């Protein structure tokens, strides 16, 4: 019986090691991470919000348009890290959960979203998508 108990404990602890990784990063850490190669920056705001200013190299996938969102994320490589943001963080939290449900293994959100990014004085791009 003791062996069975320890086996269950071992399984519970090791299964957590393979869980999908989701983080919420502050502006400084988010900026540091998106400078790495092979990352996807995903802006889940509306096209109008995106046009008003976005993080350089971001891909726009409107969370409020479920068909568009699913189509856009279906074209992304699931093995790459995805850094998600919206205006304040609410949509990106939901989008992050959806990304994980769709098999993305490393998803990180921007704490406070684009509002925090701008407040920190970070640059925004107004170039078309």
N, C-alpha and C positions, 0 to 999 in steps of 0.2 A: 504494500500500500504506500509506503514511503517513497519507493522508486517511482510509482505512478504520479504522486504528488509533485515530485521534483521534475518529472518529465513535462507535466502540464505547465509548471512555472517556466521552464526553459523554453518551451514553445511560445508562450506568451511574450517573453522578453525578446526572443529572436525574431518574431513576426513583426515587431515594431521597427526593426532595423531595415525592413524592406518597404516600409510605408512610403507613400508619396510625400514629397517635401513641399510644403507651402509656408511661405514666410510673409511677414509684413515688415518692410524696411523703411527707415527714415530717409529723408532726402539725400543726405550725405552718402549713406551706404547704397541706396538705389543707384545714384549717379556712378559710384565706383563700380558696381556690378555691371551696368549696361555698357561700360567701356570695354568689356571683355569681348573677345571674338566669339562667334557662334551663339549669340543670344538674340532673342526676339523681343522687341519692345512693342507691346500691344496697348493701344489707346482704345478704350471701350466706350468712349463718349460718342455723341451724335456727329455726323459729318460737319454740321455748322460749328459745333464746339471745336472740333479738330481743326477746321479752317481758321478759327480765331487764334490758334496757337497750340502747338504740340511739341513734344520732345523729338529732337532730331532722330531720324531713321525709324520713327514709330509707324506701325501699320494700324490703320483705323478699322475696327470691327465693332460696329454699333450694337451694344448690348440690348438697346431698346428695340432692335429689329432682329428677332430671333432667327429668322431664315438667313439673313445676311451674316449674322454672327457665326452660325453653324457652318455656312459655306466657307467663310474666311478661315476659321480655325481648322477645317478639314484639309486645308491646303498647307498647313504648317507642319514641320517635322516634330514629332512628339518627343524625341530624345533631346532636343535643345531646351535650354532654360528659357522660360517666358517671364518677362517682367511686365506686369499689368498695371495700368493706372486709369483713373477717370477724373472727375472733377474734385470729389472730396474723399473717395475711398469706398463708398457704399456699393456702387455698381461693380467696381473691380473685385470686391470681395465675392460677390455672386458669380462673376465671370471666372474667377480663380477656381471656385468650386466646380463649375461646369467644365473647365479645362481639365481638372483632375479626373472628373467623371468620364471624360473623353480620352483618357490615357496619357495625358502629359505628366511627366514625372517630377519636374522641378518648376514650380510656379511661385513667383514672389510679387507682392503688391506694394504700391507706394503709399505709405501712411500719410493720409491727408490729401492725397491726389495732386492734381494740377494746382490747386490753390496753395498747397504747402510748397510745391516746386517754385511757383512764382514768388511767394512770400520770402523764400530763401534766396531770391535773386538769381535763380538759374535761368539760363537762356531757353527761349522757345523759338521754334521755327514756324514760319507762316507759309512755307512752300507747299505747293499742292501735293496731295498724296501720291 
